[in-house]
């Protein structure tokens, strides 16, 4: 019985190779069914994301290469294509690796939380197809609890490390309650979409999306319940926005100092928070000269992100210590399973002795022997049987002057050191 983690990720392989090794929703159940049918494989979970594909197995010792060959066959890869692109971890290192992945310590963005949800989804799929039994069931539940502990006990997820998240985090510092604000998003690309998601997580319900083409903006509007407008309509609606976050590919600024000045006047000089994520700029830098306009650029955000990354790195050191502690706890339980059969056999042996001597004593009583004599004989014979093998082991260790074995036997037998 051995634990295995076999994987390929953003550190070891190119995007093109990762794409060829990925398990999509259309094939992952079939793959799991096939994998647990392989000789020696009793349990399996497959985690497949854009940045990694990993296979976790409980299998017979020495079968790691077999799982690698199965991966190559399943994806119809040539022999050697995965050379130098995969990693294999066994037992305690496999446990540690899963825990690190679940905590975001092995992610492209240190501490990112999305991977935990993806692992939980993979775990659920393995459950549905019967790929999980006691060992991996306990291992993955342990990994989930470790990830929760790391999130609770460290600051690894507290700091913004993406431009979109940094922009929203900065807005939270200006406005105590973002749910009471109205936000204008300029652009409809991936960054603005991420900003919108982070805003929704902060319970922002009033959003406006301005974009060059209404069709793209409409897609965002439907998802987030936002108002849609063209870029040309920004001047007449700008005064409504408490927060403006802009990210377009425009070669020239879209929002000028005069436009913001007029919007502030219409707002009766209530402050306006503006974040320009675009390069080149979407918002004229002179806007920052206005006393009630607070303008931040992508350079400002990068400085915040770098500071926060350093904070995450410090938190990651604490998280690594938690992972090692929890790994050792799990491995203690896992290794104890190797003694289960031995414990069962030992108990059955002792129970057999007891039943045999009890039967003798009952026969003696039926033949008229005195109860005290029968009980004394039962105790004497049972004691001799129970101590015979330990006594032989003690005698042999003494003859060999094996002090380590003698100390082990003394501890096992519960004898006090003189």
For each residue, the residues with C-beta under 8 A, 3 or more apart:
1: 58 59 60 61 135 337 338
2: 58 59 60 61 62 63 90 91
3: 56 57 58 90 91 94 95 135 139 334
4: 55 56 57 58 59 63 64 67 88 89 90 94
5: 54 55 56 87 88 89 90 93 94 97 98
6: 54 55 57 64 67 68 71 86 87 88 89
7: 12 52 53 54 55 86 87 97
8: 12 13 17 18 21 52 53 54 82 85 86 87
9: 12 13 18 51 52 53 54 106
10: 13 18 51 52 108
11:
12: 7 8 9 84 85 86 87
13: 8 9 10 17 18 21 85 86
14: 17 18
15: 18 19
16: 19 20
17: 8 13 14 20 21 81 82 85
18: 8 9 10 13 14 15 21 22 50 51 52 53
19: 15 16 22
20: 16 17 75 77
21: 8 13 17 18 53 71 75 77 82
22: 18 19 48 50 53
23: 27 28 31 46 48 53
24: 27 28 48
25: 28
26:
27: 23 24 30 31
28: 23 24 25 31 32 46 48 122 125
29: 32 33 125 128 129
30: 27 33 34
31: 23 27 28 34 35 46 74
32: 28 29 35 36 44 45 46 125 126 129 131
33: 29 30 36 37 129 131
34: 30 31 37 38 70 74
35: 31 32 38 41 44 46 55 57 67 70 131
36: 32 33 41 42 43 44 130 131
37: 33 34 41
38: 34 35 41 66 67 70
39: 60 63 66
40: 59 60 63 66
41: 35 36 37 38 44 57 58 59 60 63 66 67
42: 36 58 59 133 135
43: 36 57 58 59 131 132 133 135 136
44: 32 35 36 41 55 56 57 58 126 131 136
45: 32 55 56 122 123 126 131 132 136 140
46: 23 28 31 32 35 53 54 55 56 122 125 126
47: 52 53 54 55 56 101 118 119 122
48: 22 23 24 28 52 53 54 122
49: 52 53 115 118
50: 18 22
51: 9 10 18 107 108
52: 7 8 9 10 18 47 48 49 101
53: 7 8 9 18 21 22 23 46 47 48 49
54: 5 6 7 8 9 46 47 48 101
55: 4 5 6 7 35 44 45 46 47 67 71
56: 3 4 5 44 45 46 47 94 98 136 139 140
57: 3 4 6 35 41 43 44 63 67 136
58: 1 2 3 4 41 42 43 44 133 135 136
59: 1 2 4 40 41 42 43 63 64 67
60: 1 2 39 40 41 63
61: 1 2
62: 2
63: 2 4 39 40 41 57 59 60 66 67
64: 4 6 59 67 68 88 90
65: 68 69
66: 38 39 40 41 63 69 70
67: 4 6 35 38 41 55 57 59 63 64 70 71
68: 6 64 65 71 72 82 86 88
69: 65 66 72 73
70: 34 35 38 66 67 73 74
71: 6 21 55 67 68 74 75 77 82
72: 68 69 75 77 78 79 81 82
73: 69 70 76
74: 31 34 70 71
75: 20 21 71 72
76: 73
77: 20 21 71 72 81 82
78: 72 81
79: 72
80: 83
81: 17 72 77 78 85
82: 8 17 21 68 71 72 77 85 86
83: 80
84: 12
85: 8 12 13 17 81 82
86: 6 7 8 12 13 68 82
87: 5 6 7 8 12
88: 4 5 6 64 68
89: 4 5 6 93 94 96 97
90: 2 3 4 5 64 93 94
91: 2 3 94 95 331 334
92: 95 96 327 328 331
93: 5 89 90 96 97
94: 3 4 5 56 89 90 91 97 98
95: 3 91 92 98 99 139 142 327 330 331 334
96: 89 92 93 99 100 323 324 327
97: 5 7 89 93 94 100 101 106
98: 5 56 94 95 101 102 119 139 140 143
99: 95 96 102 103 142 143 146 147 323 326 327
100: 96 97 103 105 106 320 323
101: 47 52 54 97 98 104 105 106 107 115 119
102: 98 99 115 116 119 143 144 146 147
103: 99 100 111 116 146 147 150 151 156 319 323
104: 101 107 109 110 111 112 113 115 116 147 156 157
105: 100 101 110 111 316 319 320 323
106: 9 97 100 101
107: 51 101 104 110 111 112 115
108: 10 51 112
109: 104 112 161 162
110: 104 105 107 156 161 309 312 313 316
111: 103 104 105 107 156 157 161 312 315 316
112: 104 107 108 109 115 161
113: 104 116 117 151 157
114: 117 118
115: 49 101 102 104 107 112 118 119
116: 102 103 104 113 119 120 144 147
117: 113 114 120 121
118: 47 49 114 115 121 122
119: 47 98 101 102 115 116 122 123 140 143 144
120: 116 117 123 124 144
121: 117 118 124 125
122: 28 45 46 47 48 118 119 125 126
123: 45 119 120 126 127 132 140
124: 120 121 127 128
125: 28 29 32 46 121 122 128 129
126: 32 44 45 46 122 123 129 131 132 136
127: 123 124 130 131 132
128: 29 124 125
129: 29 32 33 125 126
130: 36 127
131: 32 33 35 36 43 44 45 126 127 136
132: 43 45 123 126 127 136 137 140
133: 42 43 58 136 137
134: 137 138
135: 1 3 42 43 58 138 139 334 337
136: 43 44 45 56 57 58 126 131 132 133 139 140
137: 132 133 134 140 141
138: 134 135 141 142 330 333
139: 3 56 95 98 135 136 142 143 330
140: 45 56 98 119 123 132 136 137 143 144
141: 137 138 144 145
142: 95 99 138 139 145 146 326 329 330
143: 98 99 102 119 139 140 146 147
144: 102 116 119 120 140 141 147 148
145: 141 142 148 149 326
146: 99 102 103 142 143 149 150 322 323 326
147: 99 102 103 104 116 143 144 150 151
148: 144 145 151 152
149: 145 146 152 153 322 326
150: 103 146 147 153 154 156 319 322 323
151: 103 113 147 148 154 156 157
152: 148 149
153: 149 150 318 322
154: 150 151 315 316 318 319 322
155: 158 159 311 312 314 315
156: 103 104 110 111 150 151 312 315 316 318 319
157: 104 111 113 151
158: 155 311 315
159: 155 169 307 308 309 311 312
160: 165 166 168 169 170 304 305 308
161: 109 110 111 112 165 166 305 308 309 312
162: 109 165 166 194 305
163: 166 167 191 277 298 301 302 305
164: 167 168 191 192 194 195 197 198 277
165: 160 161 162 168 169 194 198
166: 160 161 162 163 169 170 301 304 305 308
167: 163 164 170 171 195 198 245 275 277 296 301
168: 160 164 165 171 172 178 195 198 199 202
169: 159 160 165 166 172 173 304
170: 160 166 167 173 174 273 275 296 301 304
171: 167 168 174 175 178 181 243 245 273 275
172: 168 169 175 178 202
173: 169 170
174: 170 171 271 273 294
175: 171 172 178 180 181 242 243 273
176:
177: 180 181
178: 168 171 172 175 181 199 202 203 204 243
179: 202 203 204 205
180: 175 177
181: 171 175 177 178 204 206 242 243
182: 206 207 208 240 241 242 243
183: 199 204 206 207 208 241 242 243 244 245
184: 207 208 210 234 237 238 240 241 243 244 245
185: 188 192 195 196 207 208 209 210 220 226 245 246
186: 192 210 211 231 234 244 245 246 247 248 254 255 282
187: 191 192 210 211 246 247 248 278 282
188: 185 192 193 209 211 213 216 217 219 220
189: 192 193 247 248 249
190: 193 194
191: 163 164 187 194 195 247 277
192: 164 185 186 187 188 189 195 196 209 220 245 247
193: 188 189 190 196 197 220
194: 162 164 165 190 191 197 198
195: 164 167 168 185 191 192 198 199 245 247
196: 185 192 193 199 200 207 209 220 223 224 226
197: 164 193 194 200 201
198: 164 165 167 168 194 195 201 202
199: 168 178 183 195 196 202 204 207 224
200: 196 197 203 204 224
201: 197 198
202: 168 172 178 179 198 199
203: 178 179 200
204: 178 179 181 183 199 200 207
205: 179 225
206: 181 182 183
207: 182 183 184 185 196 199 204 224 225 226 227
208: 182 183 184 185 226 227 228 229 237 240 241
209: 185 188 192 196 217 220 221 224 226 227 228 229
210: 184 185 186 187 217 228 229 230 231 233 234 237
211: 186 187 188 214 216 217 228 230 231 248
212: 230 231 248
213: 188 216 217
214: 211 217 218 228 230
215: 218 219
216: 188 211 213 219 220
217: 188 209 210 211 213 214 220 221 228 229
218: 214 215 221 222 228
219: 188 215 216 222 223
220: 185 188 192 193 196 209 216 217 223 224 226
221: 209 217 218 224 225 226 227 228
222: 218 219 225
223: 196 219 220
224: 196 199 200 207 209 220 221
225: 205 207 221 222
226: 185 196 207 208 209 220 221
227: 207 208 209 221
228: 208 209 210 211 214 217 218 221
229: 208 209 210 217 233 234 237
230: 210 211 212 214 233
231: 186 210 211 212 234 248 250 254
232:
233: 210 229 230 236 237
234: 184 186 210 229 231 237 238 254 255 259
235: 238 259 262 263
236: 233
237: 184 208 210 229 233 234 240 241
238: 184 234 235 241 244 255 259 260 262 263
239: 262 263 264 266 267
240: 182 184 208 237
241: 182 183 184 208 237 238 244 263 272
242: 175 181 182 183 270 271 272 273
243: 171 175 178 181 182 183 184 272 273 274 275
244: 183 184 186 238 241 255 272 273 274 275 283
245: 167 171 183 184 185 186 192 195 274 275 277
246: 185 186 187 254 255 274 275 276 277 278 282 283
247: 186 187 189 191 192 195 277 278 282
248: 186 187 189 211 212 231 254 278 282
249: 189 278
250: 231 253 254 278 280 282
251: 280
252: 280
253: 250 256 280 281 282 283 284
254: 186 231 234 246 248 250 282 283
255: 186 234 238 244 246 259 260 274 282 283 284 287
256: 253 259 260 284 286 287
257: 260 261 284 286 287 289 290
258: 261 262
259: 234 235 238 255 256 262 263
260: 238 255 256 257 263 264 272 274 283 287 290 293
261: 257 258 264 265 290
262: 235 238 239 258 259 265 266
263: 235 238 239 241 259 260 266 267 272
264: 239 260 261 267 269 270 272 290 292 293
265: 261 262 268 269
266: 239 262 263
267: 239 263 264 270 272
268: 265
269: 264 265 292
270: 242 264 267 292
271: 174 242 292 293 294
272: 241 242 243 244 260 263 264 267 292 293 294
273: 170 171 174 175 242 243 244 294
274: 243 244 245 246 255 260 283 287 293 294 295 296
275: 167 170 171 243 244 245 246 295 296 297 301
276: 246 281 282 283 295 296 297 298
277: 163 164 167 191 245 246 247 282 298 301
278: 187 246 247 248 249 250 281 282 298
279: 298
280: 250 251 252 253
281: 253 276 278 284 285 297
282: 186 187 246 247 248 250 253 254 255 276 277 278
283: 244 246 253 254 255 260 274 276 287 295
284: 253 255 256 257 281 287
285: 281 288 295 297
286: 256 257 289
287: 255 256 257 260 274 283 284 290 293 295
288: 285 293 294 295
289: 257 286
290: 257 260 261 264 287 293
291:
292: 264 269 270 271 272
293: 260 264 271 272 274 287 288 290
294: 174 271 272 273 274 288
295: 274 275 276 283 285 287 288
296: 167 170 274 275 276 300 301
297: 275 276 281 285 300 301
298: 163 276 277 278 279 301 302
299: 302 303
300: 296 297 303 304
301: 163 166 167 170 275 277 296 297 298 304 305
302: 163 298 299 305 306
303: 299 300 306 307
304: 160 166 169 170 300 301 307 308
305: 160 161 162 163 166 301 302 308 309
306: 302 303 309 310
307: 159 303 304 310 311
308: 159 160 161 166 304 305 311 312
309: 110 159 161 305 306 312 313
310: 306 307 313 314
311: 155 158 159 307 308 314 315
312: 110 111 155 156 159 161 308 309 315 316
313: 110 309 310 316 317
314: 155 310 311 317 318
315: 111 154 155 156 158 311 312 318 319
316: 105 110 111 154 156 312 313 319 320
317: 313 314 320 321
318: 153 154 156 314 315 321 322
319: 103 105 150 154 156 315 316 322 323
320: 100 105 316 317 323 324
321: 317 318 324 325
322: 146 149 150 153 154 318 319 325 326
323: 96 99 100 103 105 146 150 319 320 326 327
324: 96 320 321 327 328
325: 321 322 328 329
326: 99 142 145 146 149 322 323 329 330
327: 92 95 96 99 323 324 330 331
328: 92 324 325 331 332
329: 142 325 326 332 333
330: 95 138 139 142 326 327 333 334
331: 91 92 95 327 328 334 335
332: 328 329 335 336
333: 138 329 330 336 337
334: 3 91 95 135 330 331 337
335: 331 332 338 339
336: 332 333 339 340
337: 1 135 333 334 340
338: 1 335
339: 335 336 342 343
340: 336 337 343 344
341: 344 345
342: 339 345 346
343: 339 340 346 347
344: 340 341 347 348
345: 341 342 348 349
346: 342 343 349 350
347: 343 344 350 351
348: 344 345 351 352
349: 345 346 352 353
350: 346 347 353 354 386
351: 347 348 354 355
352: 348 349 355 356
353: 349 350 356 357 382 385 386
354: 350 351 357 358 382
355: 351 352 358 359
356: 352 353 359 360
357: 353 354 360 361 378 381 382 385
358: 354 355 361 362 378
359: 355 356 362 363
360: 356 357 363 364 377 378 381
361: 357 358 364 365 374 375 377 378
362: 358 359 365 366
363: 359 360 366 367
364: 360 361 367 369 373 374 377
365: 361 362 368 369 371 374
366: 362 363
367: 363 364
368: 365
369: 364 365 373 374
370: 373 374
371: 365 374 375
372: 375 376
373: 364 369 370 376 377
374: 361 364 365 369 370 371 377 378
375: 361 371 372 378 379
376: 372 373 379 380
377: 360 361 364 373 374 380 381
378: 357 358 360 361 374 375 381 382
379: 375 376 382 383
380: 376 377 383 384
381: 357 360 377 378 384 385
382: 353 354 357 378 379 385 386
383: 379 380 386 387
384: 380 381 387 388
385: 353 357 381 382 388
386: 350 353 382 383
387: 383 384 390 391
388: 384 385 391 392
389: 392 393
390: 387 393 394 409 412 413
391: 387 388 394 395
392: 388 389 395 396
393: 389 390 396 397 405 409
394: 390 391 397 398 406 409
395: 391 392 398 399
396: 392 393 399 400
397: 393 394 400 402 405 406 409
398: 394 395 401 402 406
399: 395 396
400: 396 397 405
401: 398
402: 397 398 405 406
403: 406 407
404: 407 408
405: 393 397 400 402 408 409
406: 394 397 398 402 403 409 410
407: 403 404 410 411
408: 404 405 411 412
409: 390 393 394 397 405 406 412 413
410: 406 407 413 415 417
411: 407 408 414 415
412: 390 408 409
413: 390 409 410
414: 411
415: 410 411
416:
417: 410
418:
